[in-house]
Amino acid sequence: MEMDFIVDKQTKMVNITKEFAFELSLVWDAYTKPELLDQWWAPKPFTSRTKVMDFRVGGRRFYAMVSPDGQERWALQKYISISPKTNFKLFNAFADEDENPELPGSDWDLTFSEQEGTTKVSISIYNESLERLEKMVEMGFKEGTMSQLDNLEDLLAKLSAEKESK
């Protein structure tokens, strides 16, 4: 399905919109449950490993992107607001293995909507600095995000098939 990925250096924003041919509750769960997030969040050949996740306002997710040779790149997400099955906001920053954030970070705003069995996810990412935004772009953020969303599409198809066979 369609995906938009727009980088706006003037506003220090990245806007991503992706549609999935799956019901909202399935897509929401994939974004909010650690056992599902770890199956798709990292672009291949990397894997995602959640150490802590407490999906509630004031809670956090602390996870690592793990390279094929075992190197870990940690990140910390702090949940700012949650409106079940419609929106959640978080602050995201790279971190060390002891959860000390590397600032500046970015503010993520994820909105979910469903129409006729298709779920649209809109993500706005505001970066505190243009330097951080440019670093994300240079590190292959667009390619990584596209790979992640392909992984998510595959996972949703698998989960949907499992649900239908029950």
C-alpha positions in Angstrom: 0.0 0.0 0.0 1.0 3.6 -0.3 3.6 5.3 1.8 4.7 9.0 2.0 8.0 10.1 3.5 8.6 13.8 3.6 11.6 15.6 5.1 11.1 19.3 5.8 14.4 20.8 7.0 12.8 24.2 7.5 10.5 22.9 10.2 12.9 20.1 11.3 10.1 17.6 10.7 9.8 14.2 9.1 6.2 13.2 8.1 5.5 9.6 7.3 2.1 8.2 6.2 1.5 4.5 5.5 -1.7 2.6 4.8 -2.1 -1.1 5.8 -4.8 -3.4 4.5 -5.5 -4.6 8.0 -7.9 -3.6 10.8 -6.9 -0.9 13.2 -6.7 -3.0 16.4 -4.1 -5.3 14.7 -1.9 -2.4 13.6 -2.3 -0.6 17.0 -1.1 -3.8 18.8 1.9 -4.1 16.5 3.0 -0.6 17.6 2.2 -1.0 21.3 3.1 -4.5 22.4 6.8 -5.3 22.8 6.5 -8.9 21.7 5.2 -7.6 18.3 7.4 -4.5 18.0 10.5 -6.7 18.3 9.4 -8.7 15.3 9.4 -5.7 12.9 10.9 -2.5 14.4 14.5 -3.1 13.1 15.4 -3.0 9.4 16.9 -6.3 8.2 19.4 -7.6 8.9 19.2 -5.9 12.3 16.9 -7.1 15.1 15.1 -5.2 17.8 15.3 -6.3 21.4 13.1 -4.6 24.0 14.6 -4.5 27.5 11.8 -2.5 29.2 8.4 -1.4 27.9 5.6 0.2 29.9 3.1 1.5 27.5 1.3 4.1 29.6 1.6 7.9 30.0 4.9 8.5 31.8 6.1 5.0 30.9 8.9 4.1 28.6 10.4 1.7 26.1 14.1 1.0 26.3 15.3 -1.1 23.4 18.3 -2.0 21.3 18.8 -2.3 17.5 21.1 -5.3 17.3 23.4 -5.8 14.3 24.2 -9.2 12.9 27.5 -9.2 14.7 25.9 -8.4 18.0 26.6 -4.7 18.3 23.8 -2.8 20.1 22.5 0.7 19.5 20.2 1.6 22.3 17.2 4.0 22.2 14.9 5.3 24.9 11.3 6.3 24.2 9.1 8.1 26.9 5.4 8.1 26.4 3.9 11.5 26.7 0.2 10.9 25.9 -1.9 8.0 24.8 -5.4 8.0 23.3 -6.2 4.3 22.8 -6.3 3.2 19.2 -6.2 6.7 17.8 -2.9 8.4 18.9 0.2 8.3 21.1 3.1 10.7 21.5 6.6 10.0 22.7 10.0 11.5 23.1 12.7 9.5 21.5 16.5 9.7 22.0 19.5 7.5 21.4 20.9 6.2 24.7 23.7 4.2 26.2 23.2 0.7 27.7 22.3 2.4 31.1 19.4 4.4 29.7 21.3 7.7 29.7 19.8 9.6 26.7 22.0 11.3 24.1 20.3 14.7 23.6 18.9 16.3 21.6 16.1 13.9 20.8 12.9 14.0 18.8 9.2 14.2 19.5 7.0 11.6 17.7 3.2 12.0 17.2 1.6 8.8 15.8 -2.0 8.9 14.6 -4.1 5.9 13.6 -7.3 5.8 11.6 -9.4 3.1 9.9 -11.6 3.3 6.9 -13.2 0.2 5.3 -10.7 -2.2 6.7 -7.7 -0.1 5.8 -5.6 1.5 8.6 -3.7 4.7 8.0 -0.7 5.5 10.3 0.5 9.1 10.2 3.8 9.8 12.0 5.2 13.3 12.6 8.7 13.5 14.0 10.0 16.8 15.2 13.7 17.1 15.8 15.1 19.5 18.3 17.9 20.4 16.0 18.5 20.5 12.3 21.8 18.7 12.9 20.0 15.7 14.4 17.5 15.6 11.5 20.3 15.7 9.0 22.2 13.0 10.9 19.0 10.8 10.8 18.7 11.3 7.0 22.4 10.6 6.5 22.2 7.4 8.6 19.5 6.0 6.2 16.4 6.8 8.2 14.2 6.7 5.1 15.5 3.4 3.9 15.4 1.9 7.4 11.8 3.1 7.9 10.8 1.6 4.6 12.4 -1.7 5.5 10.7 -1.6 8.9 7.3 -0.9 7.4 7.8 -3.8 5.0 8.6 -6.0 8.0 5.4 -4.7 9.6 3.3 -5.5 6.5 4.6 -9.1 6.6 3.9 -9.4 10.3 0.4 -8.1 10.0 -0.3 -10.5 7.1 0.9 -13.4 9.3 -1.1 -12.2 12.4 -4.2 -11.7 10.3 -3.9 -15.2 8.8 -3.5 -16.7 12.2 -6.5 -14.8 13.5 -8.6 -16.0 10.6 -7.6 -19.7 11.0 -8.8 -19.7 14.6 
